[in-house]
Amino acid sequence: MEPLFNQISDALLITLNKDEHLKLSFSGENSQFIRINNHKVRQTGLVQERNLSLNLIRNSRTCSGAITLTGYLEIDLLYAQSELERLRSEVDQLPEDPFIALPINLGSSHSVTPSDLLDKEKVIPALMPALQGLDVTGIWASGIIARGTANSAGQKHWFETGSYSLDCSFVTPEHKMVKGTFAGSSWDQVGYEKFIEDSRKKLEIMNRKPVKLKPGNYRAWFAPSSVGDFLGMFSWYGLSEGTIRQGKSAFLKMHNDGAKLSEKFSISEDFTSGIVPRFNTEGEVASEKLELIKNGHLINTLVSTRTANEYGIESNFADPNGEYIRMPVMSEGDLDEENVLKELGTGLYLSNLWYLNWSDNTGGRITGMTRYACFWVENGEIVAPIESMRFDDTLYNFFGDELEAVGSKAELLPTVDTYFERQLGGTICPGILVKSFSLTL
């Protein structure tokens, strides 16, 4: 993939006129997909995909386009040149953009992370024996993912990594489910079999008669996967400087009024894991680690160059497509995982949440549903699953006043989205214990 991108980008950049600027962005993958249903392989296939985005700037105007590449240089170069000519024919018809971000050159980078993936023909023999006797539905995805950028200022970046994931649900005869994801960059057969065995144990509990809870406030433990669901909302009208300036962020109270979360809560955008590139789609390179909230205090927001130009502030090179947290990492606490049930005592054990949305965006209030392996606990023992409930509570409570303890072990929750293409990254976070959480319906 890299030679193809280099050859096309070099060929396009040398054709530019003196008054033209060009930004190029590449995404590609060589992936294997397997769809499993009821412990049977229903579909399998290989995907090779390469996409090239072009952003032409001329006379303070900008025009963008994208093409899908075939992998054959001669054909792809013709497509790319044709797309560039189309942008040239349209760019002067557009209005001037006062906040345009011109290409810069702050140095190039090259990162290829080694991985140890299963050979394609060995995947099914490795996965299926451990699933015997289980009704499992899910998707296996594995292979190489690449990202690249180049621009007319002479800057070029390349990032490539290999990863796998099995994202699946284990189903009881009554259609109750336990959801799980096993993922990484180096295959671990022992770890995979332990993951399946742990899921079997949860599934056995799901067979018990569920407890129907009344609306009210409950003591609760949120497993890392459910904490990750909450943190995902931080990238949606959350820690973006643009949305704060527009008055529609959940963190307005912290930014404008000095509100605080619990001193036990800290979150950063942290690229030190190396599983996502530091450069954004514009080719701008963010710092290795940016503290966002530290010990409950808002320290930084995510600022793209476009937002910086609009408001006359300094950019920290957030991605311009939403100023989202590209690699959120929440700090660990001191609650040992083995003591979670004991410390919880009586209350909720929430493994997964679903259908999250803002019910009061500027108030930081989130609504959603409990789902998949959510249990009622009494005296430190799991009693039974709970019937699905709607919740509605504010992050200023469960990450603020009601936060009692943070787990001592953070987990990597990989991004397994495959809309248009496989996505990179994920969330690293521990679980949390809260004194009170509101179930509403």
C-alpha positions, -999 to 999 in steps of 0.1 A, spaced: 0 0 0 28 24 9 46 23 -25 13 29 -43 5 60 -21 40 74 -25 40 71 -63 6 86 -67 12 115 -42 46 123 -57 31 123 -92 2 146 -82 23 171 -62 48 178 -90 19 189 -113 7 218 -90 7 254 -101 24 281 -80 -9 293 -66 -22 258 -56 -19 238 -24 -28 202 -21 -34 178 9 -36 141 3 -49 115 28 -48 77 23 -66 49 41 -63 12 33 -65 -23 46 -58 -60 38 -84 -78 59 -100 -111 65 -136 -112 77 -155 -142 90 -192 -141 101 -202 -166 127 -238 -174 137 -250 -202 160 -215 -216 162 -213 -220 124 -192 -201 99 -218 -184 76 -196 -161 55 -159 -156 50 -139 -134 27 -109 -111 21 -110 -74 15 -83 -52 -1 -93 -16 0 -74 17 -7 -90 52 -6 -74 85 -15 -88 119 -4 -77 151 -21 -81 187 -8 -71 214 -32 -67 250 -20 -64 280 -44 -72 317 -39 -84 312 -3 -109 286 -16 -109 249 -9 -125 219 -27 -123 182 -16 -129 149 -33 -121 112 -29 -116 81 -50 -113 44 -44 -80 30 -57 -77 -4 -76 -41 -11 -65 -29 -8 -101 -6 22 -104 -14 32 -140 -51 30 -136 -51 47 -102 -28 75 -113 -53 83 -141 -82 83 -116 -63 106 -93 -52 130 -120 -88 132 -132 -101 139 -97 -75 167 -93 -87 183 -126 -123 181 -114 -113 200 -82 -95 226 -103 -126 231 -123 -148 237 -93 -126 254 -67 -129 289 -81 -167 287 -81 -168 283 -43 -168 312 -18 -136 321 0 -130 302 33 -118 327 60 -106 299 83 -87 278 59 -58 258 71 -29 258 46 -5 228 44 25 230 67 57 210 70 68 203 106 86 171 96 76 137 82 72 104 100 71 67 93 57 40 116 52 4 109 42 -16 140 50 -53 139 22 -78 146 18 -115 149 -15 -124 133 -30 -158 126 -25 -171 91 -58 -169 73 -62 -207 69 -55 -212 107 -82 -188 120 -112 -212 119 -93 -241 136 -81 -217 163 -115 -201 170 -141 -228 167 -132 -256 191 -135 -234 221 -170 -223 210 -184 -259 211 -218 -260 227 -223 -222 226 -247 -202 205 -223 -174 193 -230 -146 168 -202 -123 158 -176 -110 134 -139 -119 131 -117 -92 115 -80 -94 110 -53 -79 89 -32 -48 81 -45 -13 84 -27 17 70 -30 55 70 -10 81 52 -9 118 44 12 140 21 10 177 12 25 203 -11 46 218 17 67 186 15 54 168 46 46 131 45 34 106 71 28 69 70 13 46 97 7 8 94 -3 -18 120 -18 -52 122 -47 -62 145 -75 -88 150 -108 -88 168 -136 -112 175 -166 -91 184 -194 -114 194 -225 -121 215 -231 -154 234 -268 -162 234 -290 -183 258 -320 -204 245 -342 -175 259 -322 -150 238 -304 -134 267 -269 -124 258 -234 -118 270 -213 -95 248 -176 -96 245 -146 -86 223 -113 -104 221 -87 -83 203 -50 -76 199 -20 -74 176 -4 -107 186 -25 -139 187 -28 -154 222 -46 -188 221 -45 -193 259 -59 -158 264 -86 -164 238 -97 -197 255 -98 -179 289 -120 -152 273 -145 -179 261 -145 -196 295 -152 -164 313 -181 -157 289 -195 -192 295 -196 -184 332 -215 -152 327 -239 -169 303 -247 -195 330 -258 -167 353 -279 -152 325 -300 -184 326 -313 -174 361 -346 -157 365 -341 -120 360 -347 -94 387 -371 -66 379 -359 -34 395 -380 -4 403 -369 31 391 -346 47 416 -310 53 426 -287 24 430 -251 17 440 -233 5 409 -201 -10 395 -194 -1 359 -171 -26 342 -145 -10 318 -166 -17 288 -195 4 301 -171 31 313 -158 31 277 -194 37 265 -196 69 286 -162 81 275 -172 77 239 -198 105 245 -169 129 254 -162 130 216 -198 139 208 -205 175 217 -180 171 244 -143 181 247 -142 198 213 -133 235 216 -155 242 186 -186 229 203 -177 247 235 -174 280 216 -208 272 199 -224 267 233 -234 231 229 -209 211 248 -215 189 279 -185 205 295 -197 241 294 -201 241 332 -165 231 336 -152 255 309 -173 286 318 -184 281 354 -155 263 371 -175 231 378 -154 201 387 -156 163 385 -142 139 412 -104 142 419 -103 105 412 -112 111 375 -85 119 349 -85 114 311 -60 122 284 -56 118 247 -26 95 247 -8 81 217 20 63 236 3 29 229 12 33 193 -20 18 180 -32 50 163 -12 76 143 -4 109 160 -10 127 127 -46 137 118 -62 137 83 -46 170 76 -11 156 83 -8 176 115 10 159 144 -5 161 179 16 159 211 23 124 224 0 130 254 -25 158 260 -41 160 295 -78 168 291 -92 164 326 -68 160 355 -81 151 390 -115 165 381 -102 198 366 -106 207 329 -71 213 317 -73 213 279 -98 209 251 -93 195 216 -85 224 191 -82 219 154 -63 244 133 -96 255 117 -111 262 151 -79 280 161 -81 302 130 -117 310 136 -113 320 173 -77 333 173 -64 306 196 -36 280 195 -42 247 178 -32 214 194 -38 196 161 -70 178 169 -87 161 140 -107 187 120 -135 162 114 -152 166 148 -123 173 172 -129 139 188 -106 121 212 -85 99 189 -70 77 217 -88 83 251 -70 69 282 -85 72 316 -62 69 347 -64 39 369 -74 40 406 -67 17 436 -98 -6 437 -86 -42 430 -107 -61 405 -109 -91 429 -126 -69 456 -152 -53 433 -182 -74 444 -172 -70 481 -169 -33 478 -201 -30 458 -220 -49 485 -256 -46 472 -263 -30 439 -257 -32 402 -229 -48 382 -231 -32 347 -211 -49 320 -225 -31 290 -246 -1 282 -266 6 250 -282 33 229 -265 62 247 -275 97 239 -275 131 255 -308 138 272 -295 172 283 -263 180 264 -252 212 281 -261 197 315 -239 166 308 -269 143 312 -268 109 294 -296 85 288 -293 49 276 -302 12 284 -286 -15 305 -279 -45 283 -259 -77 281 -246 -93 314 -260 -66 338 -265 -82 372 -281 -77 406 -256 -81 435 -265 -88 471 -239 -89 500 -210 -92 475 -226 -121 455 -241 -120 420 -277 -130 424 -292 -128 389 -294 -108 357 -316 -77 357 -343 -69 332 -331 -41 309 -337 -7 323 -334 29 310 -310 52 329 -307 89 329 -279 106 349 -253 132 345 -215 128 342 -212 154 370 -226 127 392 -211 94 382 -177 109 373 -182 136 400 -198 137 434 -210 100 433 -177 85 422 -164 64 451 -135 44 436 -117 37 403 -105 2 393 -68 -5 394 -67 -23 361 -74 -5 328 -85 -25 297 -80 -18 261 -114 -16 244 -107 -18 207 -127 1 181 -143 -26 160 -164 -4 137 -163 -15 100 -184 13 85 -168 19 51 -135 5 65 -119 -10 96 -112 17 122 -81 21 143 -77 27 180 -99 22 210 -103 33 246 -82 24 276 -100 27 308 -107 9 342 -141 3 358 -157 26 384 -177 22 416 -204 49 421 -225 55 452 -256 63 433 -268 59 397 -303 67 385 -325 41 367 -356 58 354 -378 33 335 
